[in-house]
């Protein structure tokens, strides 16, 4: 395939983009993002190198798309767990944190990033460039709080949501305690933030 994605129908373009992102993920897991080359991604995805550049603009654009795809998939599961607990605030928060930490430990890309330590450029998406994670993960949390507790001010809710996401991400990057213990501790803290 040598033509650009702009000539494809939307469904074909989405499929091609997904194939490119999947190829990038596979290579990042197997060898670390720092050594992944666009030509490798193109070959694995079955497209031309120029197609990858045309669509993503370069390595940083592809890294952004890879991070966003990972966060989107993760957030879908987060939403299901969160809304599955109805209005039981503490239980819902604890279950959601448990889900997040457990999924992060199972996730092969997160494991690869952690195994390379500070050397993997994708680590920035969990630290200095965590806005992708913060913005995407905040959506279901804000929706859930709005659905089940209208007494809280938007400012208090936004602060609590931002705080819990930052705490969870820090425990993903550097897990120190068992998942259950961390989930309970964060749930207790969120209750204090919401109802102080």
N, C-alpha and C positions, 0 to 999 in steps of 0.2 A: 504494500500500500504506500504510494508515494504522494498522493494528493493530500491537501490540507483538510483539516476537520471542518472548515467552514463550508466545504462542498457537500458534506454529509447531511442527511436528515437528522433532526434532533435526537431521535432514538439511537441512530447509529453513532452519532457523536458522543452521546452519553456512554454507550457501550465501549467505544474506543478510549475515552477518558478513563473509565473504570479499569480497563485492561492495562493502561499505562500506570495508573496509581497502584494497581495490584502488583505489577512487575517491580515497581520501585520499592514497594513494601517487602516483597520477597528478597530482593537484593539487599535491602537495608538490614533485614533480619539475619541473612547469611553472612554478610561481610562487613556490616557497619556502614552507615550513610556516608561517612567521610571518604570512602573509597569507591562509592557507586558513581559510574559514569553514565552520561545520557545515552551514549551509544549502546551500553549494556541494557539499559531500560528499554530502548527502542527495539532491540533485537528480541528480548524476552517477550515484549508486548506484541511483536509482529507488525510493527509500524516503522516508518522511516525516522531517522534521527531528527530530520527537519520537522516532522509532524509533532514530535515531542516538544521541540523548541517553539513551534508556532502556537501550540496550545497552552504551554505553561511558561514560556518566556525564559526558561533557564532552570538551574538547579533550585534556586530559592523559591520559585513559583511552584515547582513540583513538590518541594518539601512542604510548602503551605498546603497544597492539595492533599498530600499524604496525611499531614496532621489533622486537617479538617475531616477527612474521611474516617479517620480513627476515632476522633471525638464524636462525630455524628453517630457512628455505630454504638459507641459506648453510651451516649446520651439516650438512645432509644431504649436500651436496657434499664438505664437509670429511671427513666420516666415510668416504665412498667412496674418496677419495684416500688417506687414512691407512691404512685396512685393506687397501688394494690393494698396499701395500708389505710386508705380512707383518711379520716381526721385524727387518727392516733399519732399525734405529732412526734413524741419521743421515739416511739416504735418505728415510725416511718423513717426518721432521720437515722437511727441506728442501723436499720436494715439497708438503707441506701448507702451509708458509709461502708458497711460490710460488703455490699455488692461491689462498690467501687474499688475497694482495696483487694478483694478477692479476684476480680476481673483483671486488675492491673498486674497481679502476681502471675496470672495465667497467660497474659498477653505476651506473645513472642516478640513483638516489636519493642514493647516497654522493657522486657528482659534484655534484649540486645542493646538498647540504649544505656541501660544501667551497667551492663557488663563492660561497656567501653568507657565508663566513667565520664569525666569532663571532656574526653576527646571526641565524643559523638556530637556533631552539630545539631542533631534532633533533640538533644537534651534541653536546648533553649526553649523548646515548645512547652516544657514543664517548669521552666525557671524564668529566664529573662524575657521570653516571648510568650508567656502563658495566656495572653489575651484571647487566643483562639479557644483555649480550654475554659477560661473564665466566662466568656460571653456565651458560648454554646451550652455549657452545663448549667448556667444560671437560668436559662429559659424554663425548663420543666420545674425547677425548684420555686421560682417566682410564681408560676402558674399554680402550683400545688398549694403554696401558702395562701395565695389569693382565694383559692377555691374553698379552703377550710378554716381560715381565720381572718375575717374582715376587720377585726378590732385593732390590728397592728398598723402602725404608720408605714407608708412606703419606704421611708428612710431607714427605719429599724429593720424592716424585712430585707432591703437591699444590702445593708451592712451585714446582717446575719448570713445571708446567702453567700456573699463574697467571702466572708470569713471562713465558712465551712468548706467552700471549694478550695481556698488557699491551704487550709489545714490538711485536707485530704490529699491534695497534690504533693504537699511536703512529705506526707507519709508514704506516698507512692514512690517518690524519689529516694527517700531514706527511711525505710520501715524500721522501727525500733521496738515495737511491741507486737504481741499477737493481734490478729485482725479483730477478734471479738473485744478485746480490752480497748483498743483504739476506737472502735465504733461506739462503744458505750461512753467513753470519755468525751468524744466529740458531740455525741447526742446530748449529754448533760450540759456541755458548754453552750450548745445552741439554745437549749431551753432557757439558760440564764440570759443569753443575748436577746432572745425574743420577749421575755417576760420580766426582765429586771425593772 
